[in-house]
Amino acid sequence: MTIPDEESEVLSGAPLTATSGWTRIAALPAEDSARVQSLMQAFAEELMKSGVRVGGVTQTRGADSSGRSGIMLRDVATGAYYPISQDLGPGSVACNLDTSELALACAAIERSARGGAQLIIISKFSKQEAGRGGLCDAFRAAMTARVPVIAAVSPHYREEWRAFAGPLAEDVAPERQALAEWWEKVQRTI
């Protein structure tokens, strides 16, 4: 399969460029991360009830099987959880991100993008994505498949976000009505 030059740039991790027909990305400022995650989950559920095929993950806090609290990614379509916080033991000051669970969540998003999803929800563009890791491949899969994306963007990584998404993204107020208006606009342009 030959990949057009613009898609090769996306797949290689190079900065994205505006191209006719590319997906649109709604970037939600995530100063209040928990509220934005709840909004994205509720919006995904609302669209799925109306028959829209939605894939992706939102972030939540929950307890693992031992009762310890941690950060999890929740698959919006299946409800599967990916616990991305790992217990490193008492007194540990190291990063507790479980990259294997993050990779599993990313792969699930990629499958959704290739499998006919009409919208992809990506929990967050933050530290890992700013370094071109984390869920960056999920963004690329959605862009390559030309599937619209809704993503929360950490306020600490706005410059990296702009460099990554460029003109493919637009800021959308983290409100249900603003998301609905963005979705209607995207539907008219697809």
Backbone torsions as a table, in degrees:
resi	resn	phi	psi	omega
1	MET	NA	130.1	177.2
2	THR	-90.2	130.3	179.9
3	ILE	-101.4	126.1	177.6
4	PRO	-57.0	154.4	-176.8
5	ASP	-51.6	-43.5	-177.8
6	GLU	-61.5	-40.3	179.7
7	GLU	-70.5	-34.4	177.2
8	SER	-60.0	-39.1	177.9
9	GLU	-61.6	-44.2	-179.6
10	VAL	-63.2	-47.0	-176.8
11	LEU	-67.6	-28.2	-179.0
12	SER	-82.6	-10.7	-178.9
13	GLY	92.8	3.5	177.4
14	ALA	-68.8	158.7	177.5
15	PRO	-55.5	146.0	-177.8
16	LEU	-82.7	151.8	176.5
17	THR	-125.4	154.0	178.6
18	ALA	-70.9	131.7	179.4
19	THR	-140.3	138.2	179.2
20	SER	-55.1	130.5	177.0
21	GLY	90.6	-6.5	179.9
22	TRP	-70.1	158.6	-179.6
23	THR	-62.6	156.6	174.0
24	ARG	-104.2	143.2	-179.6
25	ILE	-121.6	125.2	173.1
26	ALA	-90.7	114.2	179.7
27	ALA	-99.0	114.4	-179.2
28	LEU	-96.5	119.2	175.5
29	PRO	-59.0	129.8	-171.8
30	ALA	-111.1	47.0	175.3
31	GLU	-62.1	-36.2	175.2
32	ASP	-110.6	82.1	-171.3
33	SER	-57.1	-46.1	-177.2
34	ALA	-61.1	-41.6	179.6
35	ARG	-66.7	-41.1	-179.8
36	VAL	-66.7	-40.5	178.4
37	GLN	-62.9	-42.5	177.7
38	SER	-63.3	-41.0	178.5
39	LEU	-61.4	-47.2	-179.8
40	MET	-63.3	-40.8	178.7
41	GLN	-63.3	-46.8	-179.2
42	ALA	-64.0	-40.2	179.7
43	PHE	-65.6	-41.9	176.8
44	ALA	-60.4	-45.2	179.8
45	GLU	-63.1	-40.7	178.5
46	GLU	-61.4	-45.9	179.6
47	LEU	-66.0	-41.0	179.9
48	MET	-62.5	-37.4	177.4
49	LYS	-63.3	-27.3	178.9
50	SER	-90.8	6.0	174.6
51	GLY	98.8	3.3	178.3
52	VAL	-79.0	135.5	177.4
53	ARG	-84.9	110.9	-176.9
54	VAL	-116.1	136.7	174.7
55	GLY	-125.7	170.1	175.9
56	GLY	122.1	-171.4	-177.4
57	VAL	-138.0	151.0	169.3
58	THR	-119.9	160.5	-178.7
59	GLN	-99.9	141.2	178.0
60	THR	-146.8	167.8	173.0
61	ARG	-107.0	143.9	179.6
62	GLY	-162.9	177.5	179.6
63	ALA	-103.2	139.5	176.1
64	ASP	-81.5	-173.4	-176.0
65	SER	-63.2	-22.1	178.9
66	SER	-93.2	0.6	178.0
67	GLY	91.1	-0.9	178.7
68	ARG	-77.8	138.3	179.7
69	SER	-79.3	144.5	178.6
70	GLY	-165.6	175.6	179.2
71	ILE	-89.3	136.5	179.1
72	MET	-131.7	151.7	169.6
73	LEU	-102.9	135.2	-178.0
74	ARG	-113.5	124.3	176.6
75	ASP	-68.2	121.3	-174.6
76	VAL	-67.2	-28.5	-177.3
77	ALA	-88.0	-40.7	-173.8
78	THR	-102.7	-19.8	-176.3
79	GLY	82.3	0.4	178.5
80	ALA	-64.0	146.6	179.8
81	TYR	-110.7	142.7	175.2
82	TYR	-121.4	100.7	-179.1
83	PRO	-73.8	108.2	-174.9
84	ILE	-95.3	-0.2	172.7
85	SER	-101.9	131.3	176.3
86	GLN	-116.1	148.5	-179.4
87	ASP	-81.1	116.2	179.3
88	LEU	-99.8	6.8	177.8
89	GLY	93.9	163.7	-177.5
90	PRO	-64.0	139.9	176.0
91	GLY	82.2	-4.2	-179.1
92	SER	-70.0	138.8	176.1
93	VAL	-117.3	6.4	179.6
94	ALA	-76.3	161.4	175.8
95	CYS	-61.6	130.7	-177.2
96	ASN	-101.5	17.1	178.9
97	LEU	-66.5	128.4	175.6
98	ASP	-92.1	96.3	-174.9
99	THR	-67.5	-24.9	178.5
100	SER	-69.0	-39.6	176.9
101	GLU	-68.8	-37.4	176.6
102	LEU	-62.1	-40.8	178.1
103	ALA	-64.9	-38.3	177.5
104	LEU	-64.5	-41.5	177.9
105	ALA	-64.3	-42.5	178.7
106	CYS	-60.4	-44.5	179.5
107	ALA	-62.2	-38.0	178.1
108	ALA	-63.8	-39.9	178.0
109	ILE	-65.8	-43.1	179.0
110	GLU	-59.6	-42.4	178.0
111	ARG	-61.9	-41.5	178.3
112	SER	-61.9	-43.9	-179.5
113	ALA	-62.1	-41.8	179.6
114	ARG	-78.0	-20.0	-173.4
115	GLY	-95.0	14.6	174.4
116	GLY	100.9	13.2	176.2
117	ALA	-61.4	145.6	177.9
118	GLN	-97.6	-14.3	178.4
119	LEU	-152.9	139.8	176.2
120	ILE	-117.6	133.2	175.0
121	ILE	-105.8	126.1	177.3
122	ILE	-120.3	119.7	-170.2
123	SER	-50.0	-42.4	-173.0
124	LYS	-169.3	142.1	164.7
125	PHE	-102.7	112.9	-175.5
126	SER	-142.7	-145.6	-172.3
127	LYS	-57.0	-49.6	-177.9
128	GLN	-62.4	-43.4	-178.2
129	GLU	-70.7	-34.3	177.5
130	ALA	-60.8	-30.3	175.8
131	GLY	-90.3	13.0	178.8
132	ARG	68.0	25.7	174.7
133	GLY	-114.8	-144.8	176.9
134	GLY	56.5	-121.3	-176.5
135	LEU	-98.5	17.7	179.9
136	CYS	-58.5	-38.7	178.9
137	ASP	-65.2	-29.8	176.3
138	ALA	-66.9	-42.9	175.2
139	PHE	-58.7	-46.8	-178.1
140	ARG	-62.4	-40.7	179.4
141	ALA	-62.7	-43.3	178.8
142	ALA	-65.4	-42.0	-179.8
143	MET	-65.0	-42.5	179.3
144	THR	-63.1	-38.3	178.7
145	ALA	-82.4	-2.3	-179.4
146	ARG	59.3	41.5	178.1
147	VAL	-99.7	128.5	176.9
148	PRO	-59.8	151.5	-175.1
149	VAL	-130.4	141.0	166.9
150	ILE	-116.4	128.0	-179.1
151	ALA	-141.9	143.6	171.2
152	ALA	-83.5	143.3	179.9
153	VAL	-123.5	121.5	179.8
154	SER	-61.9	135.9	179.0
155	PRO	-62.9	-21.9	-178.8
156	HIS	-77.7	-12.8	-174.7
157	TYR	-127.7	31.7	-179.0
158	ARG	-63.2	-41.0	-179.4
159	GLU	-65.8	-43.0	177.5
160	GLU	-64.4	-36.1	177.1
161	TRP	-62.4	-47.5	-179.9
162	ARG	-59.6	-40.7	178.5
163	ALA	-66.5	-35.8	-178.5
164	PHE	-75.2	-51.6	-171.8
165	ALA	-94.0	-27.2	179.1
166	GLY	50.2	-136.4	-175.4
167	PRO	-75.8	-0.1	179.2
168	LEU	-77.3	-15.5	-175.6
169	ALA	-114.2	152.3	171.8
170	GLU	-133.9	142.9	176.2
171	ASP	-72.3	134.1	178.1
172	VAL	-126.9	133.7	179.3
173	ALA	-58.6	138.7	-179.4
174	PRO	-76.6	65.8	179.6
175	GLU	-137.2	147.9	-177.2
176	ARG	-57.9	-45.2	-178.5
177	GLN	-63.1	-40.8	179.0
178	ALA	-64.5	-39.7	176.9
179	LEU	-65.0	-43.3	179.6
180	ALA	-61.4	-42.3	178.5
181	GLU	-65.1	-41.8	177.0
182	TRP	-60.7	-46.0	-178.7
183	TRP	-61.6	-43.6	177.6
184	GLU	-60.7	-42.3	179.5
185	LYS	-63.5	-43.8	179.3
186	VAL	-62.1	-41.4	179.9
187	GLN	-60.8	-33.2	178.7
188	ARG	-73.2	-22.0	-175.1
189	THR	-101.9	-8.0	-178.1
190	ILE	-81.1	NA	NA
